[in-house]
Amino acid sequence: MQSGRGHIADRAEAIRAVFAEYDYELELLPIDFDKNPFEGREDLELMVVAGGDGTVNFTVNAMRNKGLDIPLGIIPAGTANDFAGALGMASDPLEAARQIAAGVEDRVDCGCVNGLCFVNIFSFGIFTTTSQRTPDARKHRIGKLAYLIEGSKELRTMHGVPLRLVVDGEPFDFNSLMVLIFNGETAGGFRLARGSSVKDGLFDCLLLEKRNFFRSTYSMIRYLAGGTPKSVRHLRARCIDIVSPVDEPTDVDGQPGAHFPLHVECLPAALRVRVPRP
C-alpha cells in the first residue's frame, strides 16, 4: 500500500487489518516521490493508494512508465479526493478499505497530456495552479478552505491566454482566462463538470473567456450557481491540441503539468480500479 503524508499513517495498521479479513497480505509502504513504487513489485495483484489526487497521479504514471496494468484501490486521504469521489469511495479510510477488499474490478478512463497521465483534471489559467502553491500544512488544517484563501490572491494578476485549439479535428481561437479539462467531475471538491463520467471515453472541457474583471467574475459565479453564461464554453471531446504564444503554467491533478504546445487525449478504459459493489 502506497500512502501519502498526514493523518492516514495513524490508520495504517487498522487498514491492514481490514484487508487481512479478506485474505489480502498488505505491505505498508510510505510514498517516496523519487522512487518508482512498482520497482521489484511488477507482479502485484493490487496496489492500494492512500492519498489525494496528487498521490494517485504519481502512482498511475509510475505504473504506466513500467508498462504495467495493475488494479488500483483508492483510499481517500487528501484534501479534496476528487478521483476517489468519482469512483464512489467512502470518505472514511476504513470503510474505503473495506469497499476495495470486498469490491469488484472495473475499468475507467485516464487522461494524457504530452505523455503525462492524469486521473481527474488537466488545467491552466486563473486558480488552476492554486493547489500547487497551497501549503500542505494549511490543507491538512482547514481542508478545502485553504484553496479558496490561496486562490483569492490570483485575482490581482488575472490575465488572458490566447489559444489556438483543435478539438476532435475542429479548429478555433479563444482568449482564455481559465481552461479545465475533466476526466472526473470535481475540482477541489467543487462540482464543475456537470454530467461528466470517468467511463464515457470523453473529456468535459470548460473554457472561461477573458473579459473585464467584473464580467469574468460574474460569469464564474453564475456558472457555479448552475447558469450558462456566454463567457463559459462547454465542450465534450476525446482529443484536443492547444498552442499559444504564452507558455502558461499548467496543472495535472494538483501537480505541475506539461508545457505548451499541448496534446491532450482521453484514453478510454485505460485504468483498472477496485470499486464498491453495486
N, C-alpha and C positions, 0 to 999 in steps of 0.2 A: 504494500500500500504506500503510495506517494502522498505525503502530507505537507502542506504549507505551514507557515508560521502562525502563531496565535493560539486561541483557546482550544483548538482541536487536539493539540498534543496531550491535553489533560484527559481526553476521552479515548485515547488510542487503545488502551487495554480493554476498555468496555466494548469498543468496536470490534476488536479481535475476538472477543468472547461471543459476540453475535454471529460472526461468520463461522466460528467453531461449532455452533449449534447446527449449522447446515453442512458440516464436514469440509469446510474450507480451512486450509492452513495458511494464515496470513502473515507475511513478512512485513514488519513495520520499517519504513524507510523515509527519514526526513528528506525533503526535496533539496537537491543541490543543482542550481541552475547552470553550473559549469560542467555537469556530467550528464551523459545520457542514461536515464534510469533503466533502459532496456538492454544496456551492455551486459552480456553474460546472462541475460534473462529472456532470451529470444523465444523460449518455449513456454512462456506463461500462459495459463488458461484464462486469467482475468487480471486486469490492472485496475485497482481501486484508487481513485484520486480524491483526496480530501483537501479541498481548497476552493478558491474562486475561479472566475473565468480565466484569469492570467495563468494560474497553475494548470488548468485543463488545457489551455492553449499550448503551453510548454510541453506537456506530456504528449499531446497529439502530434506536434511537429517532431518531437524526438522519436516517436513510434514510426511515423511515415518516413523519416530520414533513414531508418533502419530497414525500410521495406516490409514492415510487419502489419498485420491486420488482427490485433488482439482486442477482445471485447473490453470496453471501459465501463466502470461503475463510478458514478459521481456522488460524493458526499458533500453537500453544500457547506463550505466553511470560509467563504469570502465575505465581501461587503454586500454585493447585490445578488450574486449567484444566478445570473440571467439564464445561462445554458441549462443548469440543473433544473430551474423552474420550467423551461420549455420541455424537459423530459418528464415532468410531473413528480420530481423528487420532493420528499418531505423536508421541511426546514430543520427538523430535529436530527442531529447526526446519527443517533442510534436507530431511529425509525428509518432513515435513509439507508443505513447499513442493512437493515432487515429487508427493505424493498429490493436491494441489489441481490442479496443472498437468496431470497425466495422469488426473485423476479424472473422475467423472460428476456430473451435476447431480441433486439430489434436493430434495424439499420436506419440511420438518419443522415441528412446532407451535411456537407462540410464546405466552407468557402476557401478559396485560394487566391491570393494576390501576389503576383510576381514570384510564385513558388512558395510563399509563406501561407500556411493554413490558418484559418480562424473558424471558431465554432459558433460564435454569436454575432459579432458585428465588426465591420471594417468602416472606418470613418475618417473625415478630416474637416477642418473648418472650426468655427467657434464652438467651444465647450467640448470638443471631441478628444482633446488630449488632457482633459481635466483629471481623469483617473491616474494618468502617469505622474502628474505633479502633486496629487494629494498625498500627504504623508501617511504611511501605514499606521502610525500610532493614532492619528486622528480618525482614520477609517474604523479602527478597532474600538475607539472610544465612543464615537457618535454615529457610526454607520453611514447611511445614505446622505445625511445632512452634510457630511464632510464634502461631498461632491458639489452641493449647492453653494457652499461657502467659497470653495476654490473657484468654481465656475463663474461666480459673480465678478471676479477680478478681470475676466476676459472682456467684459462689456466696454472697458476703456480702450481696447485695441482692436475692436471688431473691424474686419476688412473683407472685401470680396476677393474671390479667386476665380479668374477667367478660365473656363474649361472648354475643351472640345471633347465631346463624348460620342462613342459609337455603342449603342445599346442594342444587342442582338441584330447587328447589321444596319441599324438606323442611326445616322449621324445628326447631331445638333450642337449648338453652342449654348452655354449657360454661364452666367456670372453668379457664382455660388457664395453663400455665406456659410453654409454647412451642408455636408453630404454624409448620409448614413446609409450603409448597405447592410441589410439584415439577413442573416441566416436564421436567427432566432426571432424573438418577439419584443424583447425589452432591452433598454439600455440604462444601466444604473438603477434597475428596478422600476423604471418608468415605462409604461406600455405605450410604445410609439408606432410599432409596425402592426397596424390593425389587420387581423386575418392572416398574418404570416404563419408559416409552418416550417418545421425542420425536416419535413418529409415530402415536400411538393416539387423538389428539383429546381426551385426558383428563388431568387433573392427578392425581397421587398425593399425598394430604394426610396428614400426621402431626400429631395433636393430643395433646400431653402434658398430662394433668390435674394441677392443683396439689394436692399432698398435703403432708405434712410433709417436711422436708428429706431424711430418710433414705429414706422411701418413694419420693420423686420421683427421688432419685439412683439408688436400686436399680432403678427402672423403666427409667431411661435406659440403665444398664449392661446390664440384661437384654435390652433391645431390641437394643442394639448387638451383643450376643453371639448374636443370632438367635432370641430368645424372643418371646413375645407377651403382655406384661404387660397387665393390665386398664386400667392408667392411660394406656396409649398407644392412641389410637383411629386406625385407618387407614381412609381414605375414598378413593374414586375419583369424580371429578366433573368436569363441564365448566364450571359456573358457581357461584360462591359469593359471597354477600353477608354482610358481617360488620359488626355495630355493637357499640359498647362505650361505657360512660361514661368510659373512660380512653383518651386519645389516645396510645396506646403507640407509641414509635418503631418504624418498620418498615424493612425492607431488601429491595432488589431487586439480586440478583447482586453483593452486596458493596458496594452504594452506597445512600445514603439513599433511602427509599421514600415511599409515599403516606401521607396522613393519613386517619384514620377519619372517617366510615364508608367501608367498602371494598367495591368491586365488582370481583371477580376473575373473569376469563373466559379460557378456553383458546381460542386462535384456530388451528383445525386447518390444517396445511399452509400457514401464513402466510409462512414464510421459505424462500427459495431458497438452497441451500447446495451447495458442491462437496465431495464426499466421496470416499474411496478407492474404487477399482474393487473389486467383489466378488471 
